[in-house]
Amino acid sequence: MSTNQYIDAFTRYLRTGDPSAMKHFCENPSHIKRLAVYRNGFYKGCVDALIANFPMCEKKVGSENFRKMARLYVDRFPPEQGTLVGYGLSFPDFIARLIKDSEFENKHIFEVTVNQQSASDLYMNLVDIAHLDYAWLMSLMSADSIEALTIEHITQLMEQGIELTELNVKLSPSVQLLSVNGSAFFEWISLKTNNYGVDQAKSPTDDFVMLWRLQGAVQARSLCSAEVKLMQALQGTGRSLGDAFDAAVTVDENFEVSEAFTACLQNELLEIQIN
Amino acid sequence: MVKARLKVNKAGFPQYIVAGEQLGAGLSLKPEHLDDILALPVEQLVTNNNLWFEVHTENYFVAGGPRLNYLRAVRENFDISFHGVGGSLGSDHKSMLAHTKRVKALIDEFQPALVSEHAVWSKSDGKYFADLMPLPRTQDALESLINGIDCYQTGIGRSILVENPSNYLDFISDMDEPQFLVEAAKRSGCGLLIDINNLYISSKNTGIDALDYLKQIPAELVGEIHIAGHDPDPALGQSLLIDSHAAPVATPVWDLLAQAIEIFGQRPVLVERDANIPSFTELMSERETAQSYLNQSELESRLNISHKEVVR
């Protein structure tokens, strides 16, 4: 018996629940059912990680429904790194496929409890809420800014006679931008704040949402079209401040550049691009 | 106090583990307790019998943000230990380099007093199974474990302590667990972390003699001791004990700890808790019990020394 054969058999058991290949390796065949402790531990670890990483998603569909969905995800996409931090990158897309398949097969994924209106209500916004949960997590765990652009920093640069419009800047690593359907962002906020009075009126247009970390806490808000243009211009390797604000003004000529710039500084959204 | 000197391995890592000299009884660091820990009066820290904290290394595989900042704040006043759960020393070493690169970055920043991992496997064919699966105790598995420990130690640039697993059933083996672990330690230059709760569970689940097990481990290899709570299996009851870390340390585990300290001498003792987290005060009370075992052992060893001096 080689170690590889043992691990292959054990892996097969963990993936399928079929212990037959492990029989050759167990000293006492009557104890083979005890292997379940390891399989349960594997699923519990992964499902608990998904609950931690997608808390509003779990809140929306309820613990039982979420666990069912999470177990299916673990079956299909077990973790690939030796950590569960950040596990679930493809979970939102998985949910989308699950919903699509269930609609195609006319079979509901979720059991609807008394407090929930209908399965279709549970599906609504769920994928976007999962995307928002994951973006929140990524913002929380992202690298700290190397050189955040602050009001004090700008004052110093101005004293040195540096032309601010020529300053190359980029978004700080914690900034996450994503587009979500109509009312998803409001529903996510209401789930997060337990404020179910928030207006969840369905909007025909997408919301562009920005999440960022300020003093250790993740913030989130939806952006207007000019702000979207500004943030998109500053994504990646960034751009000069002048070019970025010009891009925003082309979308909305009444865009308040100074106000937006001050807000960027107060929220530590920008860092100087060091070439 | 005793210094455990470990065998120098081929890569020539620093091989001294000051066991018991710097560290007393420690606690698992739980996010729920951060405010309590940071509020501990600084003047009490010196007289606090060398309180220290252990974290699961992989929980800090983040690029930045509050999680690392909290650990930095704790590290300012306390020694810490990194306890890995995802290294998979026994299998699938292909991804070890990427894993240890992240561990090393944390070690470089936080300078932990101890670094440990498990004598188990958790990865296969590029998948991570997020639990600690035992290895068959065969020559082949021993070679694989030694290779894994070697890769890990090479990757992080220092020696580690390797923990005995919780066993729920027996697999076909060529040797018993103490032999297996001692051989792995001697040939890789690592030390051992003896988890007393794992040992107690294994003894109940598989019928081994826990005291005999402890006696087979050379004291100089032991760099740390863990204790924790366990629970009966929901279906099989007391005939199958589960390493839950969700309950207070059980009386027989405290008794076995006393015997372990008698055999190994003073070593850092960690009270582990990962679920059903109680208040910090409650956990500190368990930690005080562990510290009292260490204090008692120290007192006895001093009395022995004095007695020998009087006799001389």
Chai-1 contact restraints between the chains, C-beta under 6 A:
chainA,res_idxA,chainB,res_idxB,connection_type,confidence,min_distance_angstrom,max_distance_angstrom,comment,restraint_id
A,S2,B,D140,contact,1.0,0.0,6.0,A-B,restraint_1
A,T3,B,D140,contact,1.0,0.0,6.0,A-B,restraint_2
A,T3,B,A141,contact,1.0,0.0,6.0,A-B,restraint_3
A,T3,B,S144,contact,1.0,0.0,6.0,A-B,restraint_4
A,Y6,B,P136,contact,1.0,0.0,6.0,A-B,restraint_5
A,I7,B,S91,contact,1.0,0.0,6.0,A-B,restraint_6
A,I7,B,S124,contact,1.0,0.0,6.0,A-B,restraint_7
A,T11,B,S124,contact,1.0,0.0,6.0,A-B,restraint_8
A,L14,B,F129,contact,1.0,0.0,6.0,A-B,restraint_9
A,F25,B,F171,contact,1.0,0.0,6.0,A-B,restraint_10
A,F25,B,I172,contact,1.0,0.0,6.0,A-B,restraint_11
A,E27,B,D170,contact,1.0,0.0,6.0,A-B,restraint_12
A,E27,B,I172,contact,1.0,0.0,6.0,A-B,restraint_13
A,H31,B,L169,contact,1.0,0.0,6.0,A-B,restraint_14
A,R34,B,Y168,contact,1.0,0.0,6.0,A-B,restraint_15
A,R34,B,L169,contact,1.0,0.0,6.0,A-B,restraint_16
A,V37,B,Y168,contact,1.0,0.0,6.0,A-B,restraint_17
A,Y38,B,D131,contact,1.0,0.0,6.0,A-B,restraint_18
A,Y38,B,M133,contact,1.0,0.0,6.0,A-B,restraint_19
A,G41,B,D131,contact,1.0,0.0,6.0,A-B,restraint_20
A,F42,B,F129,contact,1.0,0.0,6.0,A-B,restraint_21
A,F42,B,A130,contact,1.0,0.0,6.0,A-B,restraint_22
A,F42,B,D131,contact,1.0,0.0,6.0,A-B,restraint_23
A,G45,B,A130,contact,1.0,0.0,6.0,A-B,restraint_24
A,C46,B,A130,contact,1.0,0.0,6.0,A-B,restraint_25
A,P78,B,K127,contact,1.0,0.0,6.0,A-B,restraint_26
A,P79,B,Y128,contact,1.0,0.0,6.0,A-B,restraint_27
A,E80,B,G126,contact,1.0,0.0,6.0,A-B,restraint_28
A,G82,B,G86,contact,1.0,0.0,6.0,A-B,restraint_29
A,G82,B,H99,contact,1.0,0.0,6.0,A-B,restraint_30
A,G82,B,Y128,contact,1.0,0.0,6.0,A-B,restraint_31
A,T83,B,E58,contact,1.0,0.0,6.0,A-B,restraint_32
A,T83,B,F61,contact,1.0,0.0,6.0,A-B,restraint_33
A,T83,B,G86,contact,1.0,0.0,6.0,A-B,restraint_34
A,V85,B,F61,contact,1.0,0.0,6.0,A-B,restraint_35
A,L140,B,G65,contact,1.0,0.0,6.0,A-B,restraint_36
A,M141,B,V62,contact,1.0,0.0,6.0,A-B,restraint_37
A,M141,B,G65,contact,1.0,0.0,6.0,A-B,restraint_38
A,S142,B,A63,contact,1.0,0.0,6.0,A-B,restraint_39
A,A143,B,A63,contact,1.0,0.0,6.0,A-B,restraint_40
A,A143,B,G64,contact,1.0,0.0,6.0,A-B,restraint_41
A,D144,B,G64,contact,1.0,0.0,6.0,A-B,restraint_42
A,G216,B,P66,contact,1.0,0.0,6.0,A-B,restraint_43
